Amino acid sequence: MSADRKTIFLTEELPRKILQYCPELDGEGAVSDVQLSTPDHLDGFMSTIHKLSFKYESKDGSDVRTLNLMVKVMKGSDEFRESSMGKTQFTNEIYIYTKVLPVFQELLSATDSGLTGDWCPKVYYGAAGHFPAYSDQYETILVLEDISPLGYKAGPRIDLEEEHLRLMARHIASYHACTYAMRIRKDARLATLIDGIVPLDFVSGDKTFTSYDVLFKLGANRLYKYLDDHPDQLDTEAFKQDVHNLRQRYGVTPISLMQDLLRKDEVFSVILHGDYNRNNVLFRSDGAGKPVALKMFDFQENRYATPVIDLAFFMYMSMTEAVRNQCWDAVLLEYHTALLEALAAILKVPKSDTLLDPYRLEPFLEHFKRHAMYGVIVTLHFLPWMMCPEEECEQLAYHFARDIHSKELAHWTMVCGGEEVDKRLVGVLRHASSKGYFDVVKQ
């Protein structure tokens, strides 16, 4: 596939598609001064991100502006996309942006809730299928507003502060509230939205999500090896027994536990973000440096499942031991308070209304307890990638894309980041044990 073919599509055909797709733009408007770049720091494991800008002028000349955009496309061979379920993931992402978010935003507007639904960068184009001018493969093309000129930027690479964590909790709470509000209102559109999400199961019949099967096993194997070499880290009998139970039941196949945690719940299941963590949000801060707003993106792991997936992952990934001890419960309370406030606003009822009883704090915390291990297992495989030096991360990314079953990927997964990573992972499990989250392993 020639790079020129793709470049021509992105710089010539795509701007015209954007004008025709976006309601606020004139489909007969003029495009000029098109600029395309591909910053290395935006490159993902499964996608390529381009920066696209062009001057736009409506046909009558009343609207003239420069559009600064981000273009997200899949990368990799068909074999790589198959093993990583790229087609399903990226098609689902397009679905969230183009079908789900508009319905949620319409709900907020129609109910005069006072909530904006301003969760994500503005969508300028989203489509999945075959684009002969671009490639011979099945593709997804997503175009979002580049919000960096508006002051949005990534937070700290690993360790977020309490203000970041609380903001993330409030943000995702109002998004989750839309599913619950539609369910309480018996809104027929909810079933349609859920049905439109292609299931992204870890295990389906005799088929397994290959890339995650490998990554979860490698993450667990690293942890168990460290604990075998440092048994003193199992510093209480309860913690030692919890790890033993996890290893005995799921040690060889941790992906089976992850599939168990995807089970549907008539009360709490929501349309998720699915990969809600520091990597997939941008923060805007005030003059004093306090984070006051955020936008989320990268919905390719979205599912209809437990909201705990959107909480336990970012909390375990981005909290040091000290921050966990300081504000773990407070962040969960922040989420729950924001959830009930959003529900009350959408439904036009007081927070004391019996309609909200299924979502009170006690049942929420019990539900969280039964599903928090999801965040633990994801952290076991992903935290080493985030904590290791750049050159080690490059090795991981290269071998992940080249051959996920390679000895090289296994080697770098076991050693990247060194003992600092190992100790932090043990700390995650120790905390989960102290909170009773391992109880699900005994069931």
Salt bridges, closest charged atoms under 4 A:
GLU13 OE2 - LYS17 NZ 3.70
GLU24 OE2 - ARG65 NH1 2.84
GLU24 OE1 - LYS122 NZ 3.19
GLU28 OE1 - LYS59 NZ 2.89
ASP43 OD2 - LYS75 NZ 3.07
ASP63 OD2 - ARG65 NH2 2.96
GLU93 OE2 - LYS72 NZ 3.03
GLU106 OE2 - ARG189 NH1 3.49
ASP118 OD1 - LYS295 NZ 2.62
ASP136 OD1 - ARG5 NH2 2.92
GLU139 OE1 - ARG81 NH2 3.36
ASP146 OD2 - LYS51 NZ 3.55
ASP159 OD1 - ARG424 NH1 2.73
GLU162 OE2 - ARG166 NE 2.82
ASP187 OD2 - ARG189 NH2 2.80
ASP213 OD2 - LYS217 NZ 3.53
ASP228 OD2 - ARG247 NH2 2.82
ASP229 OD2 - LYS225 NZ 3.01
ASP235 OD2 - ARG430 NE 3.18
ASP265 OD2 - HIS367 ND1 3.75
ASP298 OD1 - LYS72 NZ 2.73
GLU301 OE1 - ARG303 NH1 3.59
ASP310 OD2 - HIS176 NE2 2.84
ASP329 OD1 - LYS435 NZ 2.82
GLU334 OE1 - ARG166 NH1 2.28
GLU334 OE2 - ARG170 NH1 2.89
GLU341 OE2 - LYS351 NZ 3.80
ASP357 OD1 - ARG360 NE 3.07
GLU366 OE2 - ARG370 NH1 3.93
GLU408 OE1 - ARG402 NH2 3.23
GLU419 OE2 - HIS230 NE2 3.82
ASP422 OD1 - ARG222 NE 2.74
ASP439 OD2 - LYS369 NZ 3.42
ASP439 OD1 - LYS442 NZ 3.51
